[in-house]
Amino acid sequence: MTGLTDMIRLQRRTFDVAKRREIIYDIQRHISQQAYDLFDASVSAVGAWAPYVKNYGPNIGHDVGGRLMTAWLDR
């Protein structure tokens, strides 16, 4: 078996459960050997606000206006 497509076709045509399970395990091994590790940039953000700011909480995203619509100052 050379490619993933051939392996998938073979497991479709195999009716013996034990043999089919082994072919599926081979497919999983093949896919895991082809997978690459991708690392994306991550951002850390720290939020702080005064104790008199009420009903506000940190939220990862760009919708600052939506979060400020419900916030209020208790002074």
mmCIF file of the N, C-alpha and C atoms, coordinates in Angstrom:
data_MODEL
# 
_entry.id   MODEL 
# 
loop_
_atom_site.group_PDB 
_atom_site.id 
_atom_site.type_symbol 
_atom_site.label_atom_id 
_atom_site.label_alt_id 
_atom_site.label_comp_id 
_atom_site.label_asym_id 
_atom_site.label_entity_id 
_atom_site.label_seq_id 
_atom_site.pdbx_PDB_ins_code 
_atom_site.Cartn_x 
_atom_site.Cartn_y 
_atom_site.Cartn_z 
_atom_site.occupancy 
_atom_site.B_iso_or_equiv 
_atom_site.pdbx_formal_charge 
_atom_site.auth_seq_id 
_atom_site.auth_comp_id 
_atom_site.auth_asym_id 
_atom_site.auth_atom_id 
_atom_site.pdbx_PDB_model_num 
ATOM 1   N N  . MET A 1 1  ? 0.851   -1.179 0.000  1.00 0.00 ? 1  MET A N  1 
ATOM 2   C CA . MET A 1 1  ? 0.000   0.000  0.000  1.00 0.00 ? 1  MET A CA 1 
ATOM 3   C C  . MET A 1 1  ? 0.892   1.236  0.000  1.00 0.00 ? 1  MET A C  1 
ATOM 4   N N  . THR A 1 2  ? 0.592   2.134  -0.874 1.00 0.00 ? 2  THR A N  1 
ATOM 5   C CA . THR A 1 2  ? 1.449   3.297  -0.998 1.00 0.00 ? 2  THR A CA 1 
ATOM 6   C C  . THR A 1 2  ? 0.820   4.558  -0.430 1.00 0.00 ? 2  THR A C  1 
ATOM 7   N N  . GLY A 1 3  ? -0.424  4.795  -0.735 1.00 0.00 ? 3  GLY A N  1 
ATOM 8   C CA . GLY A 1 3  ? -1.010  6.050  -0.300 1.00 0.00 ? 3  GLY A CA 1 
ATOM 9   C C  . GLY A 1 3  ? -2.210  5.869  0.593  1.00 0.00 ? 3  GLY A C  1 
ATOM 10  N N  . LEU A 1 4  ? -2.616  6.955  1.164  1.00 0.00 ? 4  LEU A N  1 
ATOM 11  C CA . LEU A 1 4  ? -3.755  6.953  2.071  1.00 0.00 ? 4  LEU A CA 1 
ATOM 12  C C  . LEU A 1 4  ? -5.031  6.530  1.345  1.00 0.00 ? 4  LEU A C  1 
ATOM 13  N N  . THR A 1 5  ? -5.210  7.000  0.133  1.00 0.00 ? 5  THR A N  1 
ATOM 14  C CA . THR A 1 5  ? -6.408  6.638  -0.624 1.00 0.00 ? 5  THR A CA 1 
ATOM 15  C C  . THR A 1 5  ? -6.484  5.131  -0.844 1.00 0.00 ? 5  THR A C  1 
ATOM 16  N N  . ASP A 1 6  ? -5.357  4.522  -1.184 1.00 0.00 ? 6  ASP A N  1 
ATOM 17  C CA . ASP A 1 6  ? -5.332  3.073  -1.373 1.00 0.00 ? 6  ASP A CA 1 
ATOM 18  C C  . ASP A 1 6  ? -5.671  2.334  -0.076 1.00 0.00 ? 6  ASP A C  1 
ATOM 19  N N  . MET A 1 7  ? -5.168  2.850  1.030  1.00 0.00 ? 7  MET A N  1 
ATOM 20  C CA . MET A 1 7  ? -5.434  2.217  2.322  1.00 0.00 ? 7  MET A CA 1 
ATOM 21  C C  . MET A 1 7  ? -6.916  2.314  2.681  1.00 0.00 ? 7  MET A C  1 
ATOM 22  N N  . ILE A 1 8  ? -7.513  3.471  2.411  1.00 0.00 ? 8  ILE A N  1 
ATOM 23  C CA . ILE A 1 8  ? -8.933  3.652  2.713  1.00 0.00 ? 8  ILE A CA 1 
ATOM 24  C C  . ILE A 1 8  ? -9.781  2.730  1.833  1.00 0.00 ? 8  ILE A C  1 
ATOM 25  N N  . ARG A 1 9  ? -9.422  2.634  0.560  1.00 0.00 ? 9  ARG A N  1 
ATOM 26  C CA . ARG A 1 9  ? -10.161 1.742  -0.341 1.00 0.00 ? 9  ARG A CA 1 
ATOM 27  C C  . ARG A 1 9  ? -10.041 0.288  0.102  1.00 0.00 ? 9  ARG A C  1 
ATOM 28  N N  . LEU A 1 10 ? -8.851  -0.104 0.546  1.00 0.00 ? 10 LEU A N  1 
ATOM 29  C CA . LEU A 1 10 ? -8.648  -1.473 0.995  1.00 0.00 ? 10 LEU A CA 1 
ATOM 30  C C  . LEU A 1 10 ? -9.506  -1.797 2.215  1.00 0.00 ? 10 LEU A C  1 
ATOM 31  N N  . GLN A 1 11 ? -9.563  -0.870 3.179  1.00 0.00 ? 11 GLN A N  1 
ATOM 32  C CA . GLN A 1 11 ? -10.358 -1.146 4.378  1.00 0.00 ? 11 GLN A CA 1 
ATOM 33  C C  . GLN A 1 11 ? -11.840 -1.186 4.048  1.00 0.00 ? 11 GLN A C  1 
ATOM 34  N N  . ARG A 1 12 ? -12.271 -0.437 3.029  1.00 0.00 ? 12 ARG A N  1 
ATOM 35  C CA . ARG A 1 12 ? -13.677 -0.500 2.617  1.00 0.00 ? 12 ARG A CA 1 
ATOM 36  C C  . ARG A 1 12 ? -14.035 -1.870 2.048  1.00 0.00 ? 12 ARG A C  1 
ATOM 37  N N  . ARG A 1 13 ? -13.079 -2.481 1.362  1.00 0.00 ? 13 ARG A N  1 
ATOM 38  C CA . ARG A 1 13 ? -13.331 -3.755 0.686  1.00 0.00 ? 13 ARG A CA 1 
ATOM 39  C C  . ARG A 1 13 ? -13.083 -4.966 1.580  1.00 0.00 ? 13 ARG A C  1 
ATOM 40  N N  . THR A 1 14 ? -12.561 -4.736 2.773  1.00 0.00 ? 14 THR A N  1 
ATOM 41  C CA . THR A 1 14 ? -12.242 -5.829 3.677  1.00 0.00 ? 14 THR A CA 1 
ATOM 42  C C  . THR A 1 14 ? -13.427 -6.088 4.605  1.00 0.00 ? 14 THR A C  1 
ATOM 43  N N  . PHE A 1 15 ? -13.906 -7.322 4.602  1.00 0.00 ? 15 PHE A N  1 
ATOM 44  C CA . PHE A 1 15 ? -15.073 -7.664 5.411  1.00 0.00 ? 15 PHE A CA 1 
ATOM 45  C C  . PHE A 1 15 ? -14.698 -8.345 6.721  1.00 0.00 ? 15 PHE A C  1 
ATOM 46  N N  . ASP A 1 16 ? -13.488 -8.875 6.806  1.00 0.00 ? 16 ASP A N  1 
ATOM 47  C CA . ASP A 1 16 ? -13.039 -9.501 8.051  1.00 0.00 ? 16 ASP A CA 1 
ATOM 48  C C  . ASP A 1 16 ? -12.773 -8.388 9.066  1.00 0.00 ? 16 ASP A C  1 
ATOM 49  N N  . VAL A 1 17 ? -13.469 -8.455 10.193 1.00 0.00 ? 17 VAL A N  1 
ATOM 50  C CA . VAL A 1 17 ? -13.410 -7.376 11.185 1.00 0.00 ? 17 VAL A CA 1 
ATOM 51  C C  . VAL A 1 17 ? -12.001 -7.190 11.733 1.00 0.00 ? 17 VAL A C  1 
ATOM 52  N N  . ALA A 1 18 ? -11.315 -8.246 12.060 1.00 0.00 ? 18 ALA A N  1 
ATOM 53  C CA . ALA A 1 18 ? -9.966  -8.151 12.626 1.00 0.00 ? 18 ALA A CA 1 
ATOM 54  C C  . ALA A 1 18 ? -8.990  -7.548 11.609 1.00 0.00 ? 18 ALA A C  1 
ATOM 55  N N  . LYS A 1 19 ? -9.087  -8.010 10.343 1.00 0.00 ? 19 LYS A N  1 
ATOM 56  C CA . LYS A 1 19 ? -8.209  -7.452 9.311  1.00 0.00 ? 19 LYS A CA 1 
ATOM 57  C C  . LYS A 1 19 ? -8.515  -5.980 9.064  1.00 0.00 ? 19 LYS A C  1 
ATOM 58  N N  . ARG A 1 20 ? -9.799  -5.655 9.041  1.00 0.00 ? 20 ARG A N  1 
ATOM 59  C CA . ARG A 1 20 ? -10.198 -4.265 8.815  1.00 0.00 ? 20 ARG A CA 1 
ATOM 60  C C  . ARG A 1 20 ? -9.699  -3.373 9.940  1.00 0.00 ? 20 ARG A C  1 
ATOM 61  N N  . ARG A 1 21 ? -9.766  -3.854 11.186 1.00 0.00 ? 21 ARG A N  1 
ATOM 62  C CA . ARG A 1 21 ? -9.267  -3.090 12.327 1.00 0.00 ? 21 ARG A CA 1 
ATOM 63  C C  . ARG A 1 21 ? -7.773  -2.824 12.182 1.00 0.00 ? 21 ARG A C  1 
ATOM 64  N N  . GLU A 1 22 ? -7.012  -3.821 11.752 1.00 0.00 ? 22 GLU A N  1 
ATOM 65  C CA . GLU A 1 22 ? -5.568  -3.633 11.550 1.00 0.00 ? 22 GLU A CA 1 
ATOM 66  C C  . GLU A 1 22 ? -5.285  -2.626 10.442 1.00 0.00 ? 22 GLU A C  1 
ATOM 67  N N  . ILE A 1 23 ? -6.086  -2.650 9.395  1.00 0.00 ? 23 ILE A N  1 
ATOM 68  C CA . ILE A 1 23 ? -5.906  -1.675 8.308  1.00 0.00 ? 23 ILE A CA 1 
ATOM 69  C C  . ILE A 1 23 ? -6.207  -0.274 8.817  1.00 0.00 ? 23 ILE A C  1 
ATOM 70  N N  . ILE A 1 24 ? -7.242  -0.131 9.622  1.00 0.00 ? 24 ILE A N  1 
ATOM 71  C CA . ILE A 1 24 ? -7.580  1.180  10.187 1.00 0.00 ? 24 ILE A CA 1 
ATOM 72  C C  . ILE A 1 24 ? -6.463  1.659  11.104 1.00 0.00 ? 24 ILE A C  1 
ATOM 73  N N  . TYR A 1 25 ? -5.880  0.751  11.885 1.00 0.00 ? 25 TYR A N  1 
ATOM 74  C CA . TYR A 1 25 ? -4.741  1.136  12.727 1.00 0.00 ? 25 TYR A CA 1 
ATOM 75  C C  . TYR A 1 25 ? -3.567  1.582  11.858 1.00 0.00 ? 25 TYR A C  1 
ATOM 76  N N  . ASP A 1 26 ? -3.350  0.894  10.739 1.00 0.00 ? 26 ASP A N  1 
ATOM 77  C CA . ASP A 1 26 ? -2.293  1.307  9.815  1.00 0.00 ? 26 ASP A CA 1 
ATOM 78  C C  . ASP A 1 26 ? -2.580  2.698  9.244  1.00 0.00 ? 26 ASP A C  1 
ATOM 79  N N  . ILE A 1 27 ? -3.841  2.958  8.938  1.00 0.00 ? 27 ILE A N  1 
ATOM 80  C CA . ILE A 1 27 ? -4.224  4.282  8.429  1.00 0.00 ? 27 ILE A CA 1 
ATOM 81  C C  . ILE A 1 27 ? -3.935  5.345  9.481  1.00 0.00 ? 27 ILE A C  1 
ATOM 82  N N  . GLN A 1 28 ? -4.291  5.064  10.732 1.00 0.00 ? 28 GLN A N  1 
ATOM 83  C CA . GLN A 1 28 ? -4.040  6.035  11.804 1.00 0.00 ? 28 GLN A CA 1 
ATOM 84  C C  . GLN A 1 28 ? -2.548  6.280  11.989 1.00 0.00 ? 28 GLN A C  1 
ATOM 85  N N  . ARG A 1 29 ? -1.741  5.213  11.927 1.00 0.00 ? 29 ARG A N  1 
ATOM 86  C CA . ARG A 1 29 ? -0.289  5.390  12.039 1.00 0.00 ? 29 ARG A CA 1 
ATOM 87  C C  . ARG A 1 29 ? 0.248   6.224  10.883 1.00 0.00 ? 29 ARG A C  1 
ATOM 88  N N  . HIS A 1 30 ? -0.240  5.934  9.689  1.00 0.00 ? 30 HIS A N  1 
ATOM 89  C CA . HIS A 1 30 ? 0.205   6.673  8.504  1.00 0.00 ? 30 HIS A CA 1 
ATOM 90  C C  . HIS A 1 30 ? -0.123  8.166  8.636  1.00 0.00 ? 30 HIS A C  1 
ATOM 91  N N  . ILE A 1 31 ? -1.349  8.470  9.055  1.00 0.00 ? 31 ILE A N  1 
ATOM 92  C CA . ILE A 1 31 ? -1.759  9.866  9.214  1.00 0.00 ? 31 ILE A CA 1 
ATOM 93  C C  . ILE A 1 31 ? -0.944  10.544 10.308 1.00 0.00 ? 31 ILE A C  1 
ATOM 94  N N  . SER A 1 32 ? -0.702  9.841  11.407 1.00 0.00 ? 32 SER A N  1 
ATOM 95  C CA . SER A 1 32 ? 0.056   10.459 12.506 1.00 0.00 ? 32 SER A CA 1 
ATOM 96  C C  . SER A 1 32 ? 1.502   10.742 12.109 1.00 0.00 ? 32 SER A C  1 
ATOM 97  N N  . GLN A 1 33 ? 2.052   9.937  11.212 1.00 0.00 ? 33 GLN A N  1 
ATOM 98  C CA . GLN A 1 33 ? 3.418   10.186 10.744 1.00 0.00 ? 33 GLN A CA 1 
ATOM 99  C C  . GLN A 1 33 ? 3.467   11.341 9.757  1.00 0.00 ? 33 GLN A C  1 
ATOM 100 N N  . GLN A 1 34 ? 2.340   11.658 9.133  1.00 0.00 ? 34 GLN A N  1 
ATOM 101 C CA . GLN A 1 34 ? 2.295   12.755 8.172  1.00 0.00 ? 34 GLN A CA 1 
ATOM 102 C C  . GLN A 1 34 ? 1.941   14.089 8.823  1.00 0.00 ? 34 GLN A C  1 
ATOM 103 N N  . ALA A 1 35 ? 1.516   14.052 10.071 1.00 0.00 ? 35 ALA A N  1 
ATOM 104 C CA . ALA A 1 35 ? 1.093   15.277 10.750 1.00 0.00 ? 35 ALA A CA 1 
ATOM 105 C C  . ALA A 1 35 ? 2.307   16.085 11.183 1.00 0.00 ? 35 ALA A C  1 
ATOM 106 N N  . TYR A 1 36 ? 2.168   17.368 11.120 1.00 0.00 ? 36 TYR A N  1 
ATOM 107 C CA . TYR A 1 36 ? 3.233   18.273 11.537 1.00 0.00 ? 36 TYR A CA 1 
ATOM 108 C C  . TYR A 1 36 ? 2.749   19.096 12.715 1.00 0.00 ? 36 TYR A C  1 
ATOM 109 N N  . ASP A 1 37 ? 3.670   19.504 13.556 1.00 0.00 ? 37 ASP A N  1 
ATOM 110 C CA . ASP A 1 37 ? 3.328   20.371 14.675 1.00 0.00 ? 37 ASP A CA 1 
ATOM 111 C C  . ASP A 1 37 ? 3.308   21.804 14.190 1.00 0.00 ? 37 ASP A C  1 
ATOM 112 N N  . LEU A 1 38 ? 2.198   22.459 14.411 1.00 0.00 ? 38 LEU A N  1 
ATOM 113 C CA . LEU A 1 38 ? 2.066   23.864 14.055 1.00 0.00 ? 38 LEU A CA 1 
ATOM 114 C C  . LEU A 1 38 ? 1.870   24.666 15.323 1.00 0.00 ? 38 LEU A C  1 
ATOM 115 N N  . PHE A 1 39 ? 2.662   25.668 15.480 1.00 0.00 ? 39 PHE A N  1 
ATOM 116 C CA . PHE A 1 39 ? 2.548   26.527 16.644 1.00 0.00 ? 39 PHE A CA 1 
ATOM 117 C C  . PHE A 1 39 ? 2.160   27.913 16.175 1.00 0.00 ? 39 PHE A C  1 
ATOM 118 N N  . ASP A 1 40 ? 1.099   28.409 16.730 1.00 0.00 ? 40 ASP A N  1 
ATOM 119 C CA . ASP A 1 40 ? 0.619   29.734 16.389 1.00 0.00 ? 40 ASP A CA 1 
ATOM 120 C C  . ASP A 1 40 ? 0.997   30.681 17.518 1.00 0.00 ? 40 ASP A C  1 
ATOM 121 N N  . ALA A 1 41 ? 1.075   31.923 17.186 1.00 0.00 ? 41 ALA A N  1 
ATOM 122 C CA . ALA A 1 41 ? 1.411   32.919 18.198 1.00 0.00 ? 41 ALA A CA 1 
ATOM 123 C C  . ALA A 1 41 ? 0.270   33.030 19.196 1.00 0.00 ? 41 ALA A C  1 
ATOM 124 N N  . SER A 1 42 ? 0.597   33.210 20.439 1.00 0.00 ? 42 SER A N  1 
ATOM 125 C CA . SER A 1 42 ? -0.429  33.429 21.446 1.00 0.00 ? 42 SER A CA 1 
ATOM 126 C C  . SER A 1 42 ? -0.165  34.760 22.138 1.00 0.00 ? 42 SER A C  1 
ATOM 127 N N  . VAL A 1 43 ? -1.223  35.383 22.542 1.00 0.00 ? 43 VAL A N  1 
ATOM 128 C CA . VAL A 1 43 ? -1.133  36.707 23.144 1.00 0.00 ? 43 VAL A CA 1 
ATOM 129 C C  . VAL A 1 43 ? -1.641  36.620 24.571 1.00 0.00 ? 43 VAL A C  1 
ATOM 130 N N  . SER A 1 44 ? -0.903  37.191 25.473 1.00 0.00 ? 44 SER A N  1 
ATOM 131 C CA . SER A 1 44 ? -1.362  37.282 26.853 1.00 0.00 ? 44 SER A CA 1 
ATOM 132 C C  . SER A 1 44 ? -1.817  38.707 27.112 1.00 0.00 ? 44 SER A C  1 
ATOM 133 N N  . ALA A 1 45 ? -2.948  38.834 27.733 1.00 0.00 ? 45 ALA A N  1 
ATOM 134 C CA . ALA A 1 45 ? -3.464  40.154 28.056 1.00 0.00 ? 45 ALA A CA 1 
ATOM 135 C C  . ALA A 1 45 ? -3.872  40.169 29.523 1.00 0.00 ? 45 ALA A C  1 
ATOM 136 N N  . VAL A 1 46 ? -3.614  41.268 30.169 1.00 0.00 ? 46 VAL A N  1 
ATOM 137 C CA . VAL A 1 46 ? -3.977  41.431 31.568 1.00 0.00 ? 46 VAL A CA 1 
ATOM 138 C C  . VAL A 1 46 ? -5.009  42.549 31.650 1.00 0.00 ? 46 VAL A C  1 
ATOM 139 N N  . GLY A 1 47 ? -6.078  42.294 32.354 1.00 0.00 ? 47 GLY A N  1 
ATOM 140 C CA . GLY A 1 47 ? -7.105  43.312 32.512 1.00 0.00 ? 47 GLY A CA 1 
ATOM 141 C C  . GLY A 1 47 ? -7.211  43.728 33.964 1.00 0.00 ? 47 GLY A C  1 
ATOM 142 N N  . ALA A 1 48 ? -7.345  45.012 34.195 1.00 0.00 ? 48 ALA A N  1 
ATOM 143 C CA . ALA A 1 48 ? -7.521  45.534 35.551 1.00 0.00 ? 48 ALA A CA 1 
ATOM 144 C C  . ALA A 1 48 ? -8.432  46.747 35.469 1.00 0.00 ? 48 ALA A C  1 
ATOM 145 N N  . TRP A 1 49 ? -9.267  46.887 36.471 1.00 0.00 ? 49 TRP A N  1 
ATOM 146 C CA . TRP A 1 49 ? -10.153 48.032 36.503 1.00 0.00 ? 49 TRP A CA 1 
ATOM 147 C C  . TRP A 1 49 ? -10.383 48.419 37.946 1.00 0.00 ? 49 TRP A C  1 
ATOM 148 N N  . ALA A 1 50 ? -10.839 49.638 38.130 1.00 0.00 ? 50 ALA A N  1 
ATOM 149 C CA . ALA A 1 50 ? -11.058 50.172 39.471 1.00 0.00 ? 50 ALA A CA 1 
ATOM 150 C C  . ALA A 1 50 ? -12.226 49.445 40.135 1.00 0.00 ? 50 ALA A C  1 
ATOM 151 N N  . PRO A 1 51 ? -12.227 49.371 41.477 1.00 0.00 ? 51 PRO A N  1 
ATOM 152 C CA . PRO A 1 51 ? -13.286 48.639 42.171 1.00 0.00 ? 51 PRO A CA 1 
ATOM 153 C C  . PRO A 1 51 ? -14.668 49.264 42.010 1.00 0.00 ? 51 PRO A C  1 
ATOM 154 N N  . TYR A 1 52 ? -14.753 50.528 41.633 1.00 0.00 ? 52 TYR A N  1 
ATOM 155 C CA . TYR A 1 52 ? -16.065 51.137 41.454 1.00 0.00 ? 52 TYR A CA 1 
ATOM 156 C C  . TYR A 1 52 ? -16.650 50.889 40.057 1.00 0.00 ? 52 TYR A C  1 
ATOM 157 N N  . VAL A 1 53 ? -15.916 50.224 39.171 1.00 0.00 ? 53 VAL A N  1 
ATOM 158 C CA . VAL A 1 53 ? -16.463 49.831 37.868 1.00 0.00 ? 53 VAL A CA 1 
ATOM 159 C C  . VAL A 1 53 ? -17.219 48.520 38.073 1.00 0.00 ? 53 VAL A C  1 
ATOM 160 N N  . LYS A 1 54 ? -18.493 48.530 37.800 1.00 0.00 ? 54 LYS A N  1 
ATOM 161 C CA . LYS A 1 54 ? -19.360 47.373 38.055 1.00 0.00 ? 54 LYS A CA 1 
ATOM 162 C C  . LYS A 1 54 ? -19.837 46.757 36.733 1.00 0.00 ? 54 LYS A C  1 
ATOM 163 N N  . ASN A 1 55 ? -20.127 45.472 36.810 1.00 0.00 ? 55 ASN A N  1 
ATOM 164 C CA . ASN A 1 55 ? -20.676 44.709 35.692 1.00 0.00 ? 55 ASN A CA 1 
ATOM 165 C C  . ASN A 1 55 ? -19.733 44.703 34.479 1.00 0.00 ? 55 ASN A C  1 
ATOM 166 N N  . TYR A 1 56 ? -18.457 44.669 34.725 1.00 0.00 ? 56 TYR A N  1 
ATOM 167 C CA . TYR A 1 56 ? -17.470 44.609 33.653 1.00 0.00 ? 56 TYR A CA 1 
ATOM 168 C C  . TYR A 1 56 ? -16.580 43.405 33.908 1.00 0.00 ? 56 TYR A C  1 
ATOM 169 N N  . GLY A 1 57 ? -16.217 42.718 32.871 1.00 0.00 ? 57 GLY A N  1 
ATOM 170 C CA . GLY A 1 57 ? -15.323 41.579 33.009 1.00 0.00 ? 57 GLY A CA 1 
ATOM 171 C C  . GLY A 1 57 ? -14.460 41.440 31.775 1.00 0.00 ? 57 GLY A C  1 
ATOM 172 N N  . PRO A 1 58 ? -13.328 40.830 31.917 1.00 0.00 ? 58 PRO A N  1 
ATOM 173 C CA . PRO A 1 58 ? -12.452 40.657 30.766 1.00 0.00 ? 58 PRO A CA 1 
ATOM 174 C C  . PRO A 1 58 ? -13.059 39.689 29.756 1.00 0.00 ? 58 PRO A C  1 
ATOM 175 N N  . ASN A 1 59 ? -12.791 39.945 28.515 1.00 0.00 ? 59 ASN A N  1 
ATOM 176 C CA . ASN A 1 59 ? -13.290 39.109 27.442 1.00 0.00 ? 59 ASN A CA 1 
ATOM 177 C C  . ASN A 1 59 ? -12.278 39.165 26.308 1.00 0.00 ? 59 ASN A C  1 
ATOM 178 N N  . ILE A 1 60 ? -11.853 38.014 25.842 1.00 0.00 ? 60 ILE A N  1 
ATOM 179 C CA . ILE A 1 60 ? -10.897 37.994 24.744 1.00 0.00 ? 60 ILE A CA 1 
ATOM 180 C C  . ILE A 1 60 ? -11.670 38.278 23.466 1.00 0.00 ? 60 ILE A C  1 
ATOM 181 N N  . GLY A 1 61 ? -11.324 39.325 22.811 1.00 0.00 ? 61 GLY A N  1 
ATOM 182 C CA . GLY A 1 61 ? -12.003 39.693 21.575 1.00 0.00 ? 61 GLY A CA 1 
ATOM 183 C C  . GLY A 1 61 ? -11.837 41.175 21.312 1.00 0.00 ? 61 GLY A C  1 
ATOM 184 N N  . HIS A 1 62 ? -12.498 41.626 20.269 1.00 0.00 ? 62 HIS A N  1 
ATOM 185 C CA . HIS A 1 62 ? -12.350 43.020 19.866 1.00 0.00 ? 62 HIS A CA 1 
ATOM 186 C C  . HIS A 1 62 ? -13.602 43.838 20.123 1.00 0.00 ? 62 HIS A C  1 
ATOM 187 N N  . ASP A 1 63 ? -14.595 43.256 20.782 1.00 0.00 ? 63 ASP A N  1 
ATOM 188 C CA . ASP A 1 63 ? -15.854 43.944 21.009 1.00 0.00 ? 63 ASP A CA 1 
ATOM 189 C C  . ASP A 1 63 ? -15.832 44.668 22.348 1.00 0.00 ? 63 ASP A C  1 
ATOM 190 N N  . VAL A 1 64 ? -15.082 45.757 22.426 1.00 0.00 ? 64 VAL A N  1 
ATOM 191 C CA . VAL A 1 64 ? -15.002 46.511 23.668 1.00 0.00 ? 64 VAL A CA 1 
ATOM 192 C C  . VAL A 1 64 ? -16.306 47.251 23.914 1.00 0.00 ? 64 VAL A C  1 
ATOM 193 N N  . GLY A 1 65 ? -16.926 47.757 22.869 1.00 0.00 ? 65 GLY A N  1 
ATOM 194 C CA . GLY A 1 65 ? -18.169 48.507 23.021 1.00 0.00 ? 65 GLY A CA 1 
ATOM 195 C C  . GLY A 1 65 ? -19.278 47.671 23.616 1.00 0.00 ? 65 GLY A C  1 
ATOM 196 N N  . GLY A 1 66 ? -19.378 46.424 23.205 1.00 0.00 ? 66 GLY A N  1 
ATOM 197 C CA . GLY A 1 66 ? -20.415 45.549 23.740 1.00 0.00 ? 66 GLY A CA 1 
ATOM 198 C C  . GLY A 1 66 ? -20.243 45.304 25.224 1.00 0.00 ? 66 GLY A C  1 
ATOM 199 N N  . ARG A 1 67 ? -19.014 45.190 25.679 1.00 0.00 ? 67 ARG A N  1 
ATOM 200 C CA . ARG A 1 67 ? -18.762 44.972 27.105 1.00 0.00 ? 67 ARG A CA 1 
ATOM 201 C C  . ARG A 1 67 ? -19.023 46.233 27.910 1.00 0.00 ? 67 ARG A C  1 
ATOM 202 N N  . LEU A 1 68 ? -18.764 47.399 27.307 1.00 0.00 ? 68 LEU A N  1 
ATOM 203 C CA . LEU A 1 68 ? -18.951 48.651 28.034 1.00 0.00 ? 68 LEU A CA 1 
ATOM 204 C C  . LEU A 1 68 ? -20.411 49.094 28.074 1.00 0.00 ? 68 LEU A C  1 
ATOM 205 N N  . MET A 1 69 ? -21.255 48.527 27.231 1.00 0.00 ? 69 MET A N  1 
ATOM 206 C CA . MET A 1 69 ? -22.674 48.897 27.242 1.00 0.00 ? 69 MET A CA 1 
ATOM 207 C C  . MET A 1 69 ? -23.347 48.521 28.557 1.00 0.00 ? 69 MET A C  1 
ATOM 208 N N  . THR A 1 70 ? -22.876 47.460 29.203 1.00 0.00 ? 70 THR A N  1 
ATOM 209 C CA . THR A 1 70 ? -23.515 47.027 30.439 1.00 0.00 ? 70 THR A CA 1 
ATOM 210 C C  . THR A 1 70 ? -22.743 47.462 31.686 1.00 0.00 ? 70 THR A C  1 
ATOM 211 N N  . ALA A 1 71 ? -21.576 48.033 31.508 1.00 0.00 ? 71 ALA A N  1 
ATOM 212 C CA . ALA A 1 71 ? -20.778 48.453 32.654 1.00 0.00 ? 71 ALA A CA 1 
ATOM 213 C C  . ALA A 1 71 ? -21.307 49.781 33.209 1.00 0.00 ? 71 ALA A C  1 
ATOM 214 N N  . TRP A 1 72 ? -21.111 49.977 34.495 1.00 0.00 ? 72 TRP A N  1 
ATOM 215 C CA . TRP A 1 72 ? -21.514 51.218 35.117 1.00 0.00 ? 72 TRP A CA 1 
ATOM 216 C C  . TRP A 1 72 ? -20.566 51.545 36.269 1.00 0.00 ? 72 TRP A C  1 
ATOM 217 N N  . LEU A 1 73 ? -20.546 52.832 36.646 1.00 0.00 ? 73 LEU A N  1 
ATOM 218 C CA . LEU A 1 73 ? -19.657 53.307 37.711 1.00 0.00 ? 73 LEU A CA 1 
ATOM 219 C C  . LEU A 1 73 ? -20.460 53.476 38.992 1.00 0.00 ? 73 LEU A C  1 
ATOM 220 N N  . ASP A 1 74 ? -19.970 52.932 40.085 1.00 0.00 ? 74 ASP A N  1 
ATOM 221 C CA . ASP A 1 74 ? -20.621 53.032 41.382 1.00 0.00 ? 74 ASP A CA 1 
ATOM 222 C C  . ASP A 1 74 ? -19.829 54.009 42.227 1.00 0.00 ? 74 ASP A C  1 
ATOM 223 N N  . ARG A 1 75 ? -20.102 55.301 42.059 1.00 0.00 ? 75 ARG A N  1 
ATOM 224 C CA . ARG A 1 75 ? -19.380 56.335 42.807 1.00 0.00 ? 75 ARG A CA 1 
ATOM 225 C C  . ARG A 1 75 ? -20.322 57.126 43.661 1.00 0.00 ? 75 ARG A C  1 
# 
